[in-house]
Amino acid sequence: MSRHTPHWLMGIALLILSAVAVVFLSLPEASIPEFQTVKAEWIPSEAYLLDRNGEVIHEQRVDFSARRKPWVPLNSFSPALLKAIVAAEDRRFYDHRGVDWQAMAAAAWGTLGGHKRGASTITMQLAALLDQRLAMQGGGRSIRQKLGQITAARSLERRWNKGEILEAYLNRVRFRGELEGVPATALGLFGKEASGLDEAESALLAAILPSPNAGAARIARRACAIAKAAAFPVDCGDLERRAEMALTHANRPPPSTALAPHLARRLLKKRSEKVRTTLSAPVQRRAIEALEQQLQDLKARNVRDGAALVVDNRSGEVLAYVGSAGPSSRARQVDGVRARRQAGSTLKPFLYALALEKRYLTAASILDDSPLNLETRTGLYVPQNYDRNFKGRVSVRTALAASLNIPAIRTLILVGLEPFHERLWNLGYKGLTQDGEYYGYSLALGSAEVSLWEQVNAFRALANGGLLSPLRWLASDEPGDARTLIDPRAAYIVGSILSDRSSRALSFGLDNPLTTRYWTAVKTGTSKNMRDNWCIGYSERYTVGVWVGNFEGDAMHDVSGISGAAPAWLEIMNGLHADLPSQPPSPPEGVVGRRIRYADALEPERQEWFVAGTETAEVAVPDAPTPRIETPADGMIVALDPDIPARNQKLVFRARPARIGTSFVLDEKPAGDAGNPVKWPPEPGNHVLKLKDSHGRIVDTVKFQVRGMR
């Protein structure tokens, strides 16, 4: 009322309100639930993923009808917020018993004078929130609803204390759009928990309540008045700026905890549910940090995405599941743990394990790393090593540890495409849906598409002596059935090779991220055109897999397994073994150790492991066959086709077996390196083609004739 209002009119208004109050006193008591019941029935719009110890590692929204956060106790709200809300909504909250009769009298008189104003107390507003029959319909509440609201407020005050009333109000009051409760609104408007709101933010939040959809300027003016009433030392100009910023980004509160979004999407379906996983929050955080740091370092090399998986060897429990990481990612929704990408060299350990198992090879056997040309149904397949160099004759240990491609192809020829394909399928590589012939010899070099999930569990089988069982990510999951898929003896020898720092040095040097201060066995891989980069390895206790690349498939720039995924793998593994030793496994029954030497000192003398019955003390290096000219054949006559332009006609010179350092000589002139096929534009006439070895000796000669066009 105005200060010029006659006292007799004020008296009449108070007399009328007193009469109304007497009527209310005679109304029956409203049905009000207990405070604990209201609190227990509050269901947030999120579901929660928990780690193995019950810590929340991810909040996932599953209800999109409203945004609600978990119930917050009164002592967890900002004191400034409590002061602002009471100042704005109910100045005599702590003095009345549910109804502020003085405020109602002023509101009634204002209505008579054409100035509508509210008089609902916090308790009355809460009563309407608890009973939908008292909620506003259309333009306002009916007289009957208002009477019911007052009755319910008085009942609330008798059964609840002031702290409970204020706590329930702050958790349930509705704000802009879908936001319900101060906890959700504080995150939605300011990106803060309710406990962290400052005085300006508290005033703005309180100013929104009467007109949730008002513009920033109007809310700022009201916030300024609230700040003055609450004696907040804030600048009103700053309030307008902050109101504009907050309302522009409203209704998008980020999850308070977001460590495992991809796994959360798989597992969380119902509001307020809590799903306990086998993950470890500290391990998950370290894996994310390691990947993000490495991807930041690789940003200049066009690398945007990464994924990581950490599992316990014995139980198969997943300890970290990072489906996507990287500040520059353009496809964060892709789950890099489950997405299939080309395997690169990461399948080689299973190929050599099969060869050892079948006793086709031992770790000491000699393989030839020299140029190799293979006829396939799609044409000539000419595999190369990663560094485009050939090492000549090497042992199986060196070939696998240094990840040489040509020896792997030769091993696949020994083992057979279908047996290797079957082995990979049984190990869980279910993306290999075609037969072995479809993938061809490139299967040894990882042309097939695999997932990080499949990779880590297959390497875990090596860590467990060839025993394969399913991975587990729910705390309630029972261990799956285990079966032996790799001969334990072969698994042990392959693990010994993958842990061999000196044998790895041929390709990677001695100082690289694969070298740990504790025992580990590890393999890297890079797919064609540098689209995918892997590092998978295991210690005595854990298996860790890391992939980096681009989800869209564009190539990285000069990134290998050592420079790409390996540094993140090392960081994760170092964290796991900060205080935990890792010892090499003991050789299983049927594995024997022997001191070996190579007859021509091809490799240094060393201790080697063998499947019992295949051991030897001395490895004789077989003489390499003398290279011969395979094409053109001696005496061959080549007729040029008059219908084809001469520049498009080529005659191929090919030597077999191809050798490093050999070369062709045509008509006493150098014609190219014979390590690879040479395409020569044919010239009419009689020609002599010679093959020189690495010492300059002529080892083969053919004569052929080219007849010109007619």
C-alpha positions in Angstrom: 0.0 0.0 0.0 1.1 3.6 -0.5 2.2 5.5 2.5 -0.6 8.0 1.7 -3.3 5.4 2.2 -5.9 6.5 4.8 -5.6 4.5 8.0 -9.3 3.8 8.0 -9.0 2.0 4.6 -6.0 0.0 5.9 -8.1 -1.0 8.9 -10.9 -2.2 6.7 -8.6 -4.3 4.6 -7.0 -5.9 7.7 -10.5 -6.5 9.2 -11.6 -8.3 6.0 -8.4 -10.4 6.0 -8.9 -11.2 9.7 -12.3 -12.5 8.9 -10.9 -14.6 6.0 -8.3 -15.9 8.4 -11.0 -17.1 10.8 -12.6 -19.0 7.9 -9.2 -20.6 7.1 -8.8 -21.7 10.7 -12.0 -23.7 10.4 -11.0 -25.5 7.1 -9.9 -29.1 7.4 -6.2 -29.8 7.4 -4.7 -30.6 3.9 -3.1 -33.9 3.2 0.7 -33.2 3.3 3.3 -35.9 2.7 6.3 -36.3 5.0 9.4 -34.4 4.2 11.4 -37.7 3.8 8.8 -39.0 1.4 9.0 -36.0 -0.8 12.8 -36.2 -0.8 12.8 -40.0 -1.6 10.3 -39.5 -4.5 12.4 -36.9 -6.2 13.9 -38.6 -9.3 16.7 -36.8 -11.3 16.6 -36.9 -15.1 20.1 -38.6 -15.1 21.3 -42.1 -14.6 24.7 -42.8 -13.1 27.6 -45.0 -14.1 29.7 -46.1 -11.1 33.2 -47.4 -11.0 34.1 -50.6 -9.1 34.2 -48.7 -5.8 30.9 -46.9 -6.2 32.3 -43.6 -7.4 30.2 -41.8 -10.1 32.2 -41.7 -13.3 29.5 -40.6 -15.7 26.1 -38.9 -15.6 23.9 -39.7 -18.5 20.6 -38.0 -19.1 17.8 -40.4 -19.9 14.7 -38.3 -19.2 14.2 -35.5 -21.7 10.9 -34.2 -20.3 12.7 -32.1 -17.7 16.2 -31.5 -16.4 16.6 -32.5 -12.7 19.7 -33.0 -10.7 20.0 -35.2 -7.5 18.5 -33.8 -4.3 20.8 -31.4 -2.5 20.7 -30.8 1.3 20.1 -27.2 2.5 23.6 -26.8 3.9 25.0 -27.5 0.4 23.4 -24.4 -1.1 25.3 -21.1 -1.4 24.5 -18.8 1.6 24.2 -16.0 -0.9 21.6 -17.9 -2.7 19.5 -18.5 0.4 19.7 -14.8 1.3 18.7 -13.8 -2.3 15.7 -16.2 -2.5 14.3 -15.2 0.8 14.8 -11.5 0.0 13.1 -11.9 -3.4 10.3 -14.3 -2.6 9.4 -14.1 1.1 11.1 -11.5 3.3 9.2 -12.6 6.4 9.7 -16.4 5.7 11.2 -17.1 9.2 8.5 -15.1 11.0 5.1 -16.3 9.5 3.4 -19.7 9.8 2.9 -20.4 6.1 0.9 -17.3 5.2 2.1 -13.7 5.2 -1.2 -11.9 6.1 0.5 -8.5 5.9 1.7 -9.2 2.3 -1.7 -10.5 1.4 -3.4 -7.4 2.7 -1.0 -5.2 0.6 -1.7 -7.4 -2.4 -5.4 -7.2 -2.0 -5.3 -3.4 -1.7 -3.0 -3.2 -4.7 -5.5 -5.3 -6.7 -8.3 -2.9 -5.8 -6.1 0.0 -7.0 -5.2 -1.8 -10.3 -1.7 -2.8 -9.3 -1.5 -6.6 -9.2 1.3 -8.1 -7.0 2.0 -11.5 -5.6 1.7 -12.5 -2.0 2.5 -16.2 -2.1 5.0 -17.3 0.5 7.7 -19.8 -0.1 5.6 -22.3 1.8 2.6 -21.6 -0.3 4.6 -22.0 -3.5 6.0 -25.3 -2.2 2.4 -26.5 -1.4 1.5 -25.9 -5.1 4.6 -27.8 -6.2 3.6 -30.8 -4.1 -0.1 -30.9 -5.1 -0.8 -30.4 -8.8 -4.4 -29.5 -7.9 -3.1 -26.2 -6.6 -1.0 -25.4 -9.7 -1.9 -22.4 -11.8 -4.2 -23.1 -14.7 -4.1 -20.6 -17.6 -3.9 -17.1 -16.2 -3.8 -17.8 -12.5 -5.3 -19.7 -9.6 -9.0 -19.9 -8.8 -10.3 -18.6 -5.5 -10.8 -22.3 -4.5 -7.2 -23.1 -5.4 -5.9 -20.1 -3.5 -7.9 -21.2 -0.4 -6.5 -24.7 -0.7 -3.0 -23.4 -1.2 -3.2 -21.3 2.0 -4.6 -24.3 3.9 -1.9 -26.6 2.6 0.8 -24.0 3.6 -0.5 -23.8 7.1 -0.4 -27.6 7.3 3.1 -27.7 6.0 4.3 -25.3 8.6 2.8 -27.4 11.4 4.5 -30.7 10.2 7.8 -29.5 8.6 10.4 -27.2 10.0 11.6 -24.1 8.1 14.8 -25.8 7.0 12.9 -28.7 5.4 10.5 -26.3 3.7 13.3 -24.2 2.2 15.3 -27.3 1.2 12.4 -28.8 -0.7 11.5 -25.5 -2.3 15.0 -25.0 -3.7 15.2 -28.6 -5.0 11.8 -28.5 -6.7 11.1 -24.9 -7.8 10.8 -24.6 -11.6 12.9 -22.2 -13.7 13.4 -21.5 -17.4 12.4 -24.1 -19.9 13.1 -27.6 -18.8 15.1 -26.7 -15.7 13.7 -27.8 -12.4 15.3 -27.0 -9.1 18.2 -24.8 -8.2 20.9 -27.5 -8.7 20.0 -28.1 -12.4 19.5 -24.3 -13.0 22.8 -23.4 -11.4 24.6 -25.8 -13.8 22.4 -24.7 -16.7 22.9 -21.0 -16.4 26.3 -20.7 -14.8 28.0 -24.1 -15.1 28.3 -24.3 -11.3 27.1 -26.4 -8.5 24.5 -24.8 -6.2 27.1 -24.5 -3.5 29.3 -22.3 -5.7 26.9 -19.5 -6.7 28.3 -16.0 -5.9 26.1 -13.0 -4.9 25.5 -11.7 -8.4 24.6 -15.2 -9.7 22.3 -15.7 -6.7 20.5 -12.4 -7.4 20.0 -13.3 -11.0 18.7 -16.8 -10.2 16.2 -15.3 -7.7 15.2 -12.7 -10.3 14.2 -15.4 -12.8 11.5 -17.0 -10.5 8.6 -14.6 -11.0 9.0 -14.4 -14.8 11.1 -17.4 -16.0 10.9 -16.4 -19.7 11.6 -12.7 -19.3 14.4 -11.1 -21.2 17.9 -10.5 -19.9 17.4 -6.7 -19.3 14.2 -7.2 -17.3 15.8 -9.9 -15.2 18.9 -7.8 -14.6 16.8 -4.9 -13.3 14.9 -7.2 -10.9 18.3 -8.8 -9.8 19.6 -5.3 -9.1 16.7 -4.6 -6.8 17.1 -8.0 -5.1 20.9 -7.3 -4.6 20.1 -4.0 -2.9 17.5 -5.7 -0.7 20.0 -8.4 0.3 22.8 -5.8 0.7 25.0 -7.5 -1.9 27.9 -5.3 -3.1 27.3 -5.9 -6.8 27.4 -3.7 -9.9 24.0 -3.4 -11.7 25.7 -2.9 -15.0 27.7 -6.1 -14.5 24.4 -7.9 -13.7 23.0 -7.1 -17.1 26.1 -8.4 -18.9 26.1 -11.6 -16.8 22.3 -12.1 -17.3 22.8 -11.9 -21.1 25.6 -14.4 -21.0 23.8 -16.8 -18.7 20.5 -16.8 -20.6 22.2 -17.2 -24.0 23.6 -20.6 -22.8 20.6 -21.6 -20.7 19.2 -25.1 -20.5 22.4 -26.9 -21.4 23.9 -28.0 -18.1 26.8 -30.2 -18.7 27.1 -33.5 -16.7 28.9 -33.0 -13.5 31.0 -36.1 -14.2 31.7 -37.3 -17.7 34.5 -39.9 -17.8 32.9 -42.7 -19.8 30.2 -41.4 -22.3 30.4 -44.3 -24.7 30.0 -47.0 -22.1 27.3 -44.9 -20.4 25.3 -44.9 -23.6 25.4 -48.6 -23.7 24.5 -49.3 -20.1 22.2 -46.5 -18.8 18.5 -46.6 -19.7 16.4 -45.6 -16.7 16.1 -42.4 -14.6 18.1 -42.4 -11.4 19.5 -45.9 -11.9 23.0 -46.6 -10.8 25.0 -49.2 -12.7 28.2 -50.4 -11.1 30.9 -51.3 -13.6 34.3 -52.9 -13.2 36.0 -49.7 -14.2 38.5 -47.9 -11.9 38.0 -44.1 -11.8 41.7 -43.4 -11.3 42.7 -45.7 -14.2 40.0 -44.2 -16.4 41.2 -40.6 -15.6 44.8 -41.5 -16.4 43.9 -43.2 -19.7 42.0 -40.1 -20.7 44.8 -37.7 -19.7 47.5 -39.9 -21.5 45.5 -39.9 -24.7 44.6 -36.2 -24.7 48.2 -35.3 -24.1 49.5 -37.5 -26.9 46.8 -36.3 -29.3 47.7 -32.7 -28.4 51.3 -33.5 -29.3 50.2 -35.1 -32.6 47.9 -32.3 -33.6 50.3 -30.9 -36.2 50.5 -34.3 -37.8 46.8 -34.5 -38.6 45.8 -36.8 -35.7 42.5 -36.0 -34.0 41.1 -39.1 -32.4 42.2 -41.8 -30.0 40.8 -44.7 -27.9 42.1 -46.8 -25.1 41.1 -50.0 -23.3 42.7 -51.4 -20.1 41.8 -54.9 -18.7 42.9 -57.1 -15.9 44.5 -60.2 -17.3 43.2 -62.8 -14.8 39.6 -61.6 -14.4 39.0 -60.0 -17.7 37.5 -57.0 -15.9 37.7 -53.7 -17.9 39.4 -51.1 -15.8 39.4 -48.2 -18.4 37.2 -47.7 -21.4 38.0 -44.5 -23.4 35.9 -44.6 -26.6 37.0 -41.2 -27.8 39.6 -38.5 -26.8 41.1 -35.5 -28.4 40.4 -31.8 -28.2 40.2 -31.6 -32.1 37.9 -34.6 -32.6 35.1 -34.0 -35.2 33.2 -37.2 -34.3 33.2 -37.6 -30.5 30.1 -39.9 -30.7 32.1 -42.6 -32.4 33.1 -45.4 -30.0 36.8 -46.1 -30.9 36.8 -49.1 -28.7 34.2 -50.9 -30.8 34.8 -49.3 -34.2 36.7 -51.6 -36.6 39.8 -50.3 -38.4 42.7 -52.0 -40.3 44.9 -54.0 -37.9 48.3 -53.2 -39.4 51.1 -55.4 -38.0 49.2 -56.3 -34.8 48.1 -59.7 -36.0 51.6 -61.0 -36.6 52.0 -62.5 -33.1 49.1 -64.8 -33.7 50.5 -65.9 -37.1 53.9 -66.8 -35.6 52.2 -68.5 -32.7 50.4 -70.7 -35.1 53.6 -71.5 -37.0 55.4 -72.4 -33.7 52.4 -74.5 -32.6 52.5 -76.5 -35.8 56.2 -76.8 -35.6 56.8 -75.3 -39.0 59.2 -72.8 -37.4 61.1 -72.1 -34.2 62.1 -68.8 -32.7 65.6 -69.5 -34.1 64.5 -70.4 -37.6 65.8 -68.3 -40.5 63.4 -66.4 -42.8 64.3 -64.4 -45.9 63.6 -60.7 -45.8 64.1 -59.9 -49.4 61.8 -58.7 -52.2 58.9 -61.0 -52.9 56.3 -60.9 -55.7 53.2 -63.0 -55.4 50.7 -63.8 -58.1 47.1 -63.3 -56.8 43.7 -63.4 -58.4 43.7 -59.6 -58.4 47.2 -59.2 -59.8 50.8 -59.1 -58.6 51.2 -58.5 -54.8 54.5 -56.9 -54.0 54.7 -56.4 -50.2 57.2 -53.9 -48.7 58.6 -53.3 -45.2 57.5 -50.1 -43.4 60.9 -48.5 -43.9 61.1 -49.7 -47.6 64.3 -51.5 -46.7 65.1 -55.3 -46.6 67.2 -56.9 -43.9 68.2 -60.1 -45.7 68.1 -63.4 -43.7 66.8 -63.0 -40.1 65.6 -65.2 -37.4 61.9 -65.6 -36.5 62.6 -63.7 -33.2 64.0 -60.8 -35.1 61.4 -60.9 -37.8 58.5 -60.6 -35.3 60.2 -58.3 -32.8 61.2 -55.9 -35.5 57.9 -56.3 -37.3 59.3 -57.2 -40.7 56.6 -57.7 -43.4 58.2 -60.1 -45.9 59.1 -62.8 -43.3 55.5 -62.6 -42.1 54.2 -63.2 -45.7 56.5 -66.2 -46.0 55.2 -67.5 -42.7 51.7 -67.2 -43.9 52.5 -69.2 -47.0 53.8 -71.9 -44.7 50.8 -71.8 -42.3 48.1 -71.3 -45.0 45.5 -68.6 -45.4 42.5 -70.6 -44.1 44.1 -71.9 -40.9 45.3 -68.4 -40.0 41.9 -66.9 -40.8 40.2 -69.6 -38.6 42.6 -68.9 -35.7 41.8 -65.1 -35.8 38.1 -65.8 -36.0 38.3 -68.1 -32.9 40.2 -65.5 -31.0 37.3 -63.2 -31.4 38.0 -61.2 -34.5 34.5 -61.3 -35.7 34.9 -58.6 -38.4 36.7 -61.2 -40.6 33.4 -62.3 -42.2 35.0 -63.3 -45.6 37.1 -66.4 -46.2 40.9 -66.3 -46.1 41.2 -66.2 -49.8 39.3 -62.9 -49.8 42.0 -61.2 -47.7 44.9 -62.9 -49.4 48.5 -62.6 -48.3 47.9 -59.1 -46.9 46.1 -60.8 -44.0 49.5 -61.3 -42.5 50.1 -57.5 -42.6 46.7 -56.6 -41.0 44.5 -55.7 -44.0 41.5 -57.0 -42.1 39.4 -54.6 -40.0 39.4 -55.2 -36.2 38.3 -53.4 -33.1 40.3 -52.3 -30.0 37.9 -54.5 -27.9 38.9 -57.6 -30.0 42.6 -56.7 -30.1 43.0 -56.3 -26.3 41.2 -59.6 -25.5 43.2 -61.5 -28.1 46.5 -60.1 -26.6 45.1 -60.9 -23.2 44.9 -64.6 -24.4 48.7 -64.5 -25.0 49.2 -63.0 -21.5 47.2 -65.9 -20.1 49.1 -68.6 -21.8 46.7 -69.0 -24.7 43.5 -69.1 -22.6 40.7 -67.0 -23.9 37.6 -65.8 -21.9 35.2 -62.9 -22.4 35.9 -59.4 -21.1 33.6 -58.1 -18.3 32.5 -54.5 -17.7 29.6 -54.9 -15.2 30.4 -55.6 -11.6 27.5 -58.1 -11.6 28.8 -60.2 -14.5 30.1 -63.7 -13.7 33.3 -64.8 -15.3 32.8 -66.4 -18.7 33.9 -69.8 -19.8 37.6 -70.0 -20.7 39.1 -72.2 -23.4 42.6 -72.7 -24.7 43.0 -71.3 -28.2 46.7 -70.9 -28.5 49.2 -73.6 -27.4 50.6 -72.3 -24.1 54.1 -73.1 -25.3 53.7 -71.0 -28.4 52.1 -68.2 -26.4 55.0 -68.2 -24.0 57.6 -68.0 -26.8 55.7 -65.2 -28.7 55.5 -63.3 -25.4 59.3 -63.7 -25.0 59.8 -62.3 -28.5 57.4 -59.3 -27.9 59.3 -58.4 -24.7 62.8 -58.6 -26.4 64.2 -55.1 -26.5 67.4 -56.1 -28.4 65.6 -57.9 -31.2 63.2 -55.0 -31.6 66.1 -52.6 -32.0 66.7 -53.6 -35.6 63.6 -51.5 -36.6 62.9 -49.3 -33.6 66.2 -48.7 -31.9 66.9 -49.4 -28.2 65.4 -46.2 -26.8 61.7 -46.1 -27.6 58.3 -46.0 -25.8 58.0 -49.8 -26.0 60.8 -50.1 -23.5 59.6 -50.3 -19.9 61.5 -50.6 -16.6 59.3 -53.7 -15.8 58.4 -56.7 -17.9 56.0 -56.1 -20.8 55.3 -57.7 -24.1 54.1 -55.3 -26.8 53.3 -54.9 -30.5 52.6 -51.9 -32.6 50.9 -51.6 -36.0 50.2 -49.0 -38.7 47.6 -49.5 -41.4 47.9 -48.7 -45.0 48.5 -45.0 -45.8 48.9 -44.3 -42.1 45.2 -44.2 -41.3 45.4 -46.2 -38.1 48.0 -46.6 -35.5 47.9 -49.2 -32.7 49.9 -50.2 -29.7 48.8 -53.3 -27.8 50.8 -54.9 -25.0 50.6 -56.7 -21.7 52.4 -56.9 -18.4 52.1 -59.7 -15.7 48.8 -58.1 -14.5 47.3 -55.9 -17.2 46.7 -55.7 -21.0 46.5 -52.2 -22.5 45.5 -51.2 -26.0 45.7 -47.8 -27.6 44.5 -46.7 -31.1 45.1 -43.3 -32.6 44.0 -41.9 -36.0 41.0 -40.1 -37.5 37.5 -41.5 -37.3 36.8 -40.0 -40.7 39.6 -42.1 -42.2 41.9 -39.4 -43.5 45.6 -40.2 -43.2 48.0 -39.1 -40.5 51.2 -37.4 -41.5 54.4 -39.4 -40.8 53.1 -41.2 -37.7 54.2 -44.7 -36.8 53.4 -47.1 -34.0 56.3 -45.8 -32.0 55.5 -42.1 -32.4 51.7 -42.4 -32.5 50.0 -44.8 -30.0 53.0 -46.0 -28.1 53.7 -43.0 -25.9 50.1 -43.0 -24.6 50.4 -46.8 -24.0 53.6 -46.3 -22.0 52.0 -43.5 -19.9 49.0 -45.7 -19.1 51.1 -48.7 -18.3 53.5 -46.7 -16.2 50.6 -45.5 -14.1 49.4 -49.1 -13.6 52.8 -50.2 -12.4 53.9 -47.1 -10.4 54.0 -49.3 -7.3 53.4 -52.7 -8.8 56.2 -54.9 -10.2 55.8 -57.1 -13.3 57.8 -60.2 -13.6 58.2 -62.4 -16.8 56.1 -65.5 -16.8 57.7 -68.9 -16.0 58.1 -71.2 -19.0 55.2 -73.7 -19.2 55.7 -77.5 -19.4 57.0 -78.4 -22.8 59.2 -75.3 -23.3 63.0 -75.8 -23.2 65.7 -73.2 -23.2 68.9 -73.7 -25.2 72.0 -71.6 -25.9 72.2 -71.3 -29.6 74.7 -70.0 -32.2 74.4 -69.3 -35.9 76.9 -71.0 -38.1 77.9 -67.9 -40.0 77.3 -65.5 -37.0 74.2 -64.2 -38.8 72.9 -63.2 -35.3 74.6 -63.0 -31.9 74.8 -66.1 -29.8 71.9 -66.1 -27.3 69.5 -68.1 -25.1 66.5 -69.2 -27.0 63.2 -70.9 -26.2 61.8 -73.9 -28.1 58.8 -76.2 -28.0 60.3 -79.4 -26.7 61.4 -81.6 -29.6 62.3 -78.7 -31.9 65.4 -77.4 -30.0 68.8 -77.1 -31.5 72.2 -75.7 -30.3 73.4 -74.6 -33.7 71.5 -73.0 -36.5 72.9 -73.6 -40.0 72.1 -70.9 -42.4 71.1 -72.4 -45.8 72.7 -71.1 -48.9 70.5 -68.8 -50.8 69.5 -70.0 -54.3 71.2 -68.2 -57.2 68.9 -65.6 -58.7 67.7 -66.2 -62.2 66.0 -64.1 -64.9 62.3 -65.2 -64.8 61.1 -62.9 -67.6 61.7 -62.5 -70.5 62.4 -66.1 -71.3 65.6 -67.0 -73.2 64.8 -66.9 -77.0 61.5 -65.1 -76.5 60.1 -63.1 -79.5 58.1 -60.0 -78.5 55.8 -58.6 -81.2 54.7 -55.0 -80.7 50.9 -54.4 -81.2 50.3 -51.8 -83.9 46.9 -50.9 -82.3 48.4 -49.8 -79.0 50.5 -46.6 -78.7 54.2 -47.5 -78.3 54.5 -45.5 -75.1 51.9 -47.7 -73.5 53.7 -51.0 -74.2 56.1 -52.3 -71.6 58.2 -55.5 -71.3 58.7 -56.6 -67.7 62.1 -57.8 -66.5 61.8 -59.9 -63.4 64.3 -61.9 -61.4 63.5 -64.7 -58.9 64.3 -64.9 -56.1 64.8 -61.2 -56.0 67.8 -60.1 -54.1 69.0 -56.8 -52.6 71.9 -55.5 -54.7 71.2 -57.5 -57.9 70.7 -55.5 -61.1 69.7 -55.8 -64.8 72.1 -55.0 -67.6 70.5 -54.6 -71.1 72.8 -54.5 -74.1 75.7 -53.7 -71.8 73.9 -50.7 -70.2 72.4 -50.6 -66.7 68.6 -51.3 -66.8 67.6 -51.0 -63.2 67.6 -52.7 -59.7 66.5 -56.3 -60.0 65.1 -56.3 -56.4 61.8 -55.3 -58.0 60.3 -55.8 -61.5 61.5 -53.4 -64.1 59.2 -52.1 -66.9 61.1 -51.4 -70.1 59.7 -49.7 -73.2 60.5 -52.3 -75.9 62.6 -51.3 -78.9 62.7 -53.4 -82.1 65.8 -55.5 -82.5 67.9 -58.3 -80.8 68.7 -57.8 -77.2 70.8 -59.4 -74.4 69.6 -59.1 -70.8 72.0 -60.0 -68.0 71.6 -60.3 -64.3 74.4 -59.1 -61.9 74.7 -60.2 -58.3 75.7 -57.8 -55.5 79.4 -58.5 -56.2 79.1 -57.5 -59.9 79.2 -61.0 -61.2 77.0 -62.0 -64.1 74.8 -64.9 -62.8 72.3 -65.2 -65.7 71.8 -64.1 -69.3 68.9 -64.3 -71.7 68.5 -63.3 -75.4 65.3 -62.1 -76.8 64.0 -60.3 -79.9 61.5 -57.4 -80.3 59.7 -57.1 -83.6 58.4 -53.8 -84.7 54.9 -52.7 -85.9 53.8 -53.4 -89.4 
